Amino acid sequence: MGAAMTDTSARPIRTFHPRRGRMSSRHADAHAALWPTHGLTVLDGDRTPLDLPELFGRDAPAVLEIGFGMGDATAAMAAADPARNYLGVEVHTPGVGNLLALVGELGLANVRVARGDAMQLVHRIAPGALDAVHVFFPDPWPKARHHKRRLIQPANVALLRDRLRAGGVLHCATDWPEYAEAMAATLDADPGLRRLPSMPHARPETKFERRGAAAGRPIADLRYTRSSGAVPPAGAAETVVPPSL
Ligand SMILES: C[S@@+](CC[C@H](N)C(=O)[O-])C[C@H]1O[C@@H](n2cnc3c(N)ncnc32)[C@H](O)[C@@H]1O
């Protein structure tokens, strides 16, 4: 690939908690074996276009999963859906190692694993290139002063919608009722998205879903499709962290 295109103009607001974590030897072995062929490092500000058919070695409908955690649901979905390519992106290193281990153990040829900030990666994906985007149990950031860190907010939704093909699906799930309401309001307000009936069984249960359900929290699945009509260009602007943070 040619020289990297970078945008260093803005420092992004982070949607994730910095978390420590070490890879187990199973994760480290999988990382050593599979990262060169199945891994992708996401660098802040890198705007080099990502060629999805080149990344997967084949041209097939592509699903992006943002914040896959330990990757069990990603691996299960990819195994059950070999005709589509699955690109998972996560910042948590043990999760990256775990998904790579599952890729090796299950022999998944249709999975690629990106490490870094998902919204940085999304900028590198061409408009209309994705068949689906999955955002399962994103960090709820319950305190009002942290709501700006939530992944599902208007500028991010506009960017994700722009990367979907017409008819492509944005599927979000949360166990946090107040975030579910805010998500629905944001997604309903996007001019290029149309709500679909909820289909909770359209995905496997995730680790964080199990935790939420065990704590008695209700699970909300919100599915939207990108309309085929013209939509305003994505408000791809990244916001800047105020100096006080
Ligand atoms: C609450 S966990 C849910 C994990 C998994 N989807 C599940 O349901 O078990 C949210 C995950 O999203 C990841 N995450 C949050 N913001 C992210 C971002 N901008 N890019 C990549 N991963 C992100 C976090 O590291 C965390 O692992």
The ligand as an SDF file (V2000), in Angstrom:
LIG
                    3D

 27 29  0  0  0  0  0  0  0  0999 V2000
  -19.1790   -3.5310   27.4660 C   0  0  0  0  0  0  0  0  0  0  0  0
  -18.0120   -4.2740   26.4130 S   0  0  0  0  0  0  0  0  0  0  0  0
  -18.9940   -5.3630   25.3700 C   0  0  0  0  0  0  0  0  0  0  0  0
  -18.1700   -6.4220   24.7110 C   0  0  0  0  0  0  0  0  0  0  0  0
  -18.9500   -7.4150   23.8170 C   0  0  0  0  0  0  0  0  0  0  0  0
  -19.5520   -6.7380   22.6790 N   0  0  0  0  0  0  0  0  0  0  0  0
  -19.9870   -8.1460   24.6170 C   0  0  0  0  0  0  0  0  0  0  0  0
  -21.1770   -7.8550   24.4300 O   0  0  0  0  0  0  0  0  0  0  0  0
  -19.6100   -9.0120   25.4260 O   0  0  0  0  0  0  0  0  0  0  0  0
  -17.6330   -2.9630   25.2780 C   0  0  0  0  0  0  0  0  0  0  0  0
  -16.3670   -3.2290   24.5220 C   0  0  0  0  0  0  0  0  0  0  0  0
  -16.2020   -2.2320   23.5290 O   0  0  0  0  0  0  0  0  0  0  0  0
  -14.8340   -1.9070   23.4430 C   0  0  0  0  0  0  0  0  0  0  0  0
  -14.7660   -0.5680   22.8510 N   0  0  0  0  0  0  0  0  0  0  0  0
  -15.3350    0.5630   23.3190 C   0  0  0  0  0  0  0  0  0  0  0  0
  -15.0920    1.5940   22.4990 N   0  0  0  0  0  0  0  0  0  0  0  0
  -14.3530    1.0940   21.4750 C   0  0  0  0  0  0  0  0  0  0  0  0
  -13.7690    1.6630   20.3250 C   0  0  0  0  0  0  0  0  0  0  0  0
  -13.9210    2.9750   20.0520 N   0  0  0  0  0  0  0  0  0  0  0  0
  -13.0630    0.8850   19.5060 N   0  0  0  0  0  0  0  0  0  0  0  0
  -12.8950   -0.4450   19.7760 C   0  0  0  0  0  0  0  0  0  0  0  0
  -13.4270   -1.0490   20.8550 N   0  0  0  0  0  0  0  0  0  0  0  0
  -14.1410   -0.2930   21.6990 C   0  0  0  0  0  0  0  0  0  0  0  0
  -14.3300   -2.0020   24.8720 C   0  0  0  0  0  0  0  0  0  0  0  0
  -12.9380   -2.2260   24.9330 O   0  0  0  0  0  0  0  0  0  0  0  0
  -15.1290   -3.1920   25.3890 C   0  0  0  0  0  0  0  0  0  0  0  0
  -14.4240   -4.4100   25.2320 O   0  0  0  0  0  0  0  0  0  0  0  0
  1  2  1  0
  2  3  1  0
  2 10  1  0
  3  4  1  0
  4  5  1  0
  5  6  1  0
  5  7  1  0
  7  8  2  0
  7  9  1  0
 10 11  1  0
 11 12  1  0
 11 26  1  0
 12 13  1  0
 13 14  1  0
 13 24  1  0
 14 15  1  0
 14 23  1  0
 15 16  2  0
 16 17  1  0
 17 18  1  0
 17 23  2  0
 18 19  1  0
 18 20  2  0
 20 21  1  0
 21 22  2  0
 22 23  1  0
 24 25  1  0
 24 26  1  0
 26 27  1  0
M  CHG  2   2   1   9  -1
M  END
$$$$
